[in-house]
Structure formats: structure tokens, C-alpha cells
């Protein structure tokens, strides 16, 4: 029976991908309750779950893939993907096994199947996903740099070292997601979590790799990016609705994070 080697975009009706020296980067979305039958990939894979969830059956194990999880699939390892009710969005890095010199530091990690919670890699993956939508001449350079940083971050931290966040910290983060456009205070989040504000701020940075304020600004910019891509609302209206003082402040923050102005982002998303 012929061996089945499946591209990462199989079953994904919506994806963006870029080919770079040494690796391929794809932002893919999978529909609810979808099943990818047993298959293999020719290159080792590092996949970061951005939204949704699925179960992966690989090497006699079942791996739970939830947001901010990094999934590792060795080359030619047979596996099955079972997507759940919400579907999933995943940032996939396929590493060229022949590019030994550049990828040598992360090769041992990519040779072992597994899934672990890794918010620092997840933050880099979200930036990568946004950069795939950019349409300027610097896109390839930025994507290459972020991809190497993601793989280097994964290789530097011993597998299993970082524990999942405690339930009280997740409650605070969920509130931040639900109310990101509202002027929240750290004291409000700490009260919802039932801890001292100082403890919350320290734990948040330790688990998510950034401050609460910067995390909230990122959520606001992600909301604004979605509005730019899917609505015809004006920039000033989106800026105010996202919680920015004015359009100028919004434009500077957006360009700093996304690498392009809001207007160019909207043009690229629509094209």
C-alpha cells in the first residue's frame, strides 16, 4: 500500500503560507468536527494552536491540543487529527530536514512527538500569523526572523519545564479577553482572580511573557485588525471603539505591532 504524505493545508479551506529558506510557514484554519485520516508529513512540524482545539493520535498516545499549546510532529510519523466543535486555527512551521546547520539547535526537540503549554512560543506564533497578512517588501525578512526566534525559544526551554497557569490566573486572562476594550485596572482583574494585584502582575508576566497592559493592547489591536479586514468602518471609529485615544495613537500602535499601517493592512486583507 502506498504511503500517504499529506500537506499541512489538507482539509483547511482557509490558509496563508510562505516558503522561506529552510522552512515553510502556514496559518491554517480547520472546520468544526473535521477528521484528518492517518497520514504523515515529509518534514518535521512545530504547530502552535492559536484558537480552537483537537486531539492528535500519534505514537500510541493521544495529545490534547488547546490554545497556546506547541505540538511537535517528527517527519514521517503517522498520526490522526480529530478536530472538536469549535474547529481550530494553527500556525504551522515545517522545518526542512536538509537544512541541518541552521536548524541543528532545535533538531532534537523536533525528533520527539509531544505537546506542551508554551505561552512565549504562542505569542511569537500570533505575531507570525499577523505577518503572513502583510504585503510589504519586508515580510519575508520579518517572518524568517520570527520563525527562527520561535524555534530557538522552543529549543532553549527543556520540555515540560513550564507548568500551566493556575485557574485564578486563567480567570483573570479570560476577563481581559472578554473586556479588552474596556478601561480595566489591574485591581479589577486581581479582585476577579482573588489575589493581590502585585501577585497577579508578577504571575502574568511569568506565564505569558508580557505585562498585562501590553497584553491588553495586543488584544485591542487584534480586534481592530479583524474590523479592518471584515467591515467598512472608518479608521477613527475603529480606533475609538478599540479603546485608543485617537486615530493617530491607534495608527502608531498598529504599525508598530503589525508592521504595516491600518490602511495597508485593510487593503492586503481584502485582496
For each residue, the residues with C-beta under 8 A, 3 or more apart:
1:
2:
3: 40
4: 38 39 40
5: 39 40 41 42
6: 10 36 39 40 41
7: 10 41
8: 12 26 28 41 45 47 92 94
9: 12 15 17 26 28
10: 6 7 36 39
11: 30 31 34 36
12: 8 9 15 28 29 30
13: 29 31
14: 28 29
15: 9 12 26 27 28 29
16: 26 27 132 133
17: 9 24 25 26 27 132
18: 24 25 26 132 139 140 143
19: 24
20: 23 24 25 140 143 144 147
21: 99 144
22: 95 96 99 102 103
23: 20 43 93 94 95 96 99 103 147
24: 17 18 19 20 43 93 94 96
25: 17 18 20 91 92 93 94 128 132 143 147
26: 8 9 15 16 17 18 91 92 94
27: 15 16 17 89 90 91 92 128 129 132
28: 8 9 12 14 15 89 90 92
29: 12 13 14 15 87 88 89
30: 11 12 34 52 54 81 83 87 88 89 90
31: 11 13 34 83 87
32: 83 84 85 86 87
33: 83 84 85 87
34: 11 30 31 81 83 87
35: 80 81 82 83
36: 6 10 11 39 80 81 83
37: 80
38: 4 78 79 80
39: 4 5 6 10 36 78 79 80
40: 3 4 5 6 75 76 77 78 79
41: 5 6 7 8 44 45 73 75 76 77 94
42: 5 75 76
43: 23 24 75 94 95 96 97
44: 41 72 73 74 75 94 95 97 110 111
45: 8 41 71 72 73 92 93 94 95 110
46: 70 71 72 92 93 95 106 110 150 151 154
47: 8 65 70 71 72 73 90 91 92 93
48: 68 69 70 71 90 91 92 118 121 122 125 150
49: 52 53 54 65 66 67 68 69 71 88 89 90 122
50: 67 89 90 91 122 125 126 129
51: 67 86 88 89
52: 30 49 67 83 84 86 87 88 89
53: 49 64 65 66 67 83 84 86 88
54: 30 49 65 81 82 83 84 88
55: 62 63 64 65 81 82 84
56: 62 63 65 71 73 79 80 81 82 115
57: 61 62 63 79 80 82
58: 61 63 73 77 78 79 80 113
59: 77 79 113
60:
61: 57 58 113
62: 55 56 57
63: 55 56 57 58 71 113 114 115
64: 53 55 69 115
65: 47 49 53 54 55 56 69 71 88 115
66: 49 53 69
67: 49 50 51 52 53 122
68: 48 49 117 118 119 122
69: 48 49 64 65 66 115 116 117 118 122
70: 46 47 48 115 116 117 118 121 122 154
71: 45 46 47 48 49 56 63 65 90 114 115
72: 44 45 46 47 109 110 112 113 114 115
73: 41 44 45 47 56 58 77 79 113
74: 44 77 110 111 112 113
75: 40 41 42 43 44 97
76: 40 41 42
77: 40 41 58 59 73 74 113
78: 38 39 40 58
79: 38 39 40 56 57 58 59 73 113
80: 35 36 37 38 39 56 57 58
81: 30 34 35 36 54 55 56
82: 35 54 55 56 57
83: 30 31 32 33 34 35 36 52 53 54 87 88
84: 32 33 52 53 54 55 87 88
85: 32 33
86: 32 51 52 53
87: 29 30 31 32 33 34 52 83 84
88: 29 30 49 51 52 53 54 65 83 84
89: 27 28 29 30 49 50 51 52 129
90: 27 28 30 47 48 49 50 71
91: 25 26 27 47 48 50 125 126 128 129
92: 8 25 26 27 28 45 46 47 48
93: 23 24 25 45 46 47 147 150 151
94: 8 23 24 25 26 41 43 44 45
95: 22 23 43 44 45 46 99 103 106 110 151
96: 22 23 24 43 99 103
97: 43 44 75 100 103
98:
99: 21 22 23 95 96 102 103
100: 97 103 104 107
101: 104
102: 22 99 148
103: 22 23 95 96 97 99 100 106 107 110 151
104: 100 101 107
105: 151 152 155
106: 46 95 103 109 110 151 152 154 155
107: 100 103 104 110 111
108: 111 112 155
109: 72 106 112 154 155 159
110: 44 45 46 72 74 95 103 106 107
111: 44 74 107 108
112: 72 74 108 109 159
113: 58 59 61 63 72 73 74 77 79
114: 63 71 72 159
115: 56 63 64 65 69 70 71 72
116: 69 70 159 160 162
117: 68 69 70 162 163 164
118: 48 68 69 70 121 122 153 154 157 162
119: 68 122 123 162 207 208 209
120: 123 124 153 157 209
121: 48 70 118 124 125 150 153 154
122: 48 49 50 67 68 69 70 118 119 125 126
123: 119 120 126 127 208 209 210
124: 120 121 127 128 146 149 150 153
125: 48 50 91 121 122 128 129 150
126: 50 91 122 123 129 130 218 222
127: 123 124 130 131 146 257
128: 25 27 91 124 125 131 132 143 146 147 150
129: 27 50 89 91 125 126 132 133
130: 126 127 133 134 225 257 258 259
131: 127 128 134 139 142 143 146 258 259
132: 16 17 18 25 27 128 129 139 143
133: 16 129 130 229 265 268 269
134: 130 131 138 139 142 258 259 260 265 268
135: 139 260 264 267 268 271
136: 139 259 260 264
137:
138: 134 141 142 259
139: 18 131 132 134 135 136 142 143 259
140: 18 20 143 144
141: 138 144 145
142: 131 134 138 139 145 146 259
143: 18 20 25 128 131 132 139 140 146 147
144: 20 21 140 141 147 148
145: 141 142 148 149
146: 124 127 128 131 142 143 149 150
147: 20 23 25 93 128 143 144 150 151
148: 102 144 145 151 152
149: 124 145 146 152 153
150: 46 48 93 121 124 125 128 146 147 153 154
151: 46 93 95 103 105 106 147 148 154 155
152: 105 106 148 149 155 156
153: 118 120 121 124 149 150 156 157
154: 46 70 106 109 118 121 150 151 157
155: 105 106 108 109 151 152
156: 152 153
157: 118 120 153 154 161 162
158: 161
159: 109 112 114 116
160: 116
161: 157 158
162: 116 117 118 119 157 207
163: 117
164: 117
165: 169 170 173 203 207 208
166: 169 170 203
167: 170 171
168: 171 172 193 194 195
169: 165 166 172 173 193 200 203 204 207
170: 165 166 167 173 174
171: 167 168 174 175 192 193
172: 168 169 175 176 189 190 192 193 200 204
173: 165 169 170 176 177 204 208 215
174: 170 171 177 178
175: 171 172 178 179 184 188 189 192
176: 172 173 179 180 184 189 212 215 216 219
177: 173 174 180 219
178: 174 175
179: 175 176 182 184
180: 176 177 216 219 220 223 243
181: 220 223 241 242 243
182: 179 243
183: 243
184: 175 176 179 188 189 216
185: 188 189
186: 189 190 197 200 201 212
187: 190 191 197
188: 175 184 185 191 192
189: 172 175 176 184 185 186 192 193 197 200 212
190: 172 186 187 193 194 195 196 197 199 200
191: 187 188 194
192: 171 172 175 188 189
193: 168 169 171 172 189 190 200
194: 168 190 191
195: 168 190 199 200 203
196: 190 199 200
197: 186 187 189 190 200 201
198: 201 202
199: 190 195 196 202 203
200: 169 172 186 189 190 193 195 196 197 203 204 212
201: 186 197 198 204 205 211 212
202: 198 199 205 206
203: 165 166 169 195 199 200 206 207
204: 169 172 173 200 201 207 208 210 211 212 215
205: 201 202 208 209 210 211
206: 202 203
207: 119 162 165 169 203 204
208: 119 123 165 173 204 205 215
209: 119 120 123 205
210: 123 204 205 214 215 218
211: 201 204 205 214 215
212: 176 186 189 200 201 204 215 216
213: 216 217
214: 210 211 217 218
215: 173 176 204 208 210 211 212 218 219
216: 176 180 184 212 213 219 220
217: 213 214 220 221 253 257
218: 126 210 214 215 221 222 257
219: 176 177 180 215 216 222 223
220: 180 181 216 217 223 224 242 243 244
221: 217 218 224 225 242 253 254 257 258
222: 126 218 219 225 226
223: 180 181 219 220 226 227 242
224: 220 221 227 228 238 239 242 250 254 262
225: 130 221 222 228 229 254 258 265 269
226: 222 223 229 230
227: 223 224 230 231 233 238 241 242
228: 224 225 231 238 262 265 266 269
229: 133 225 226 265 266 269 270
230: 226 227
231: 227 228
232:
233: 227 237 238 241
234: 237 238
235: 238 239 247 250 251 262 263
236: 239 240 246 247
237: 233 234 240 241
238: 224 227 228 233 234 235 241 242 250 262
239: 224 235 236 242 244 246 247 249 250 251
240: 236 237 243 244 246
241: 181 227 233 237 238
242: 181 220 221 223 224 227 238 239 250
243: 180 181 182 183 220 240
244: 220 239 240 247 249 250 253
245: 249
246: 236 239 240 249 250
247: 235 236 239 244 250 251
248: 251 252
249: 239 244 245 246 252 253
250: 224 235 238 239 242 244 246 247 253 254 262
251: 235 239 247 248 254 255 261 262
252: 248 249 255 256
253: 217 221 244 249 250 256 257
254: 221 224 225 250 251 257 258 261 262 265
255: 251 252 258 259 260 261 262
256: 252 253
257: 127 130 217 218 221 253 254
258: 130 131 134 221 225 254 255 265
259: 130 131 134 136 138 139 142 255
260: 134 135 136 255 264 265 268
261: 251 254 255 264 265
262: 224 228 235 238 250 251 254 255 265 266
263: 235 266 267
264: 135 136 260 261 267 268
265: 133 134 225 228 229 254 258 260 261 262 268 269
266: 228 229 262 263 269 270
267: 135 263 264 270 271
268: 133 134 135 260 264 265 271
269: 133 225 228 229 265 266
270: 229 266 267
271: 135 267 268
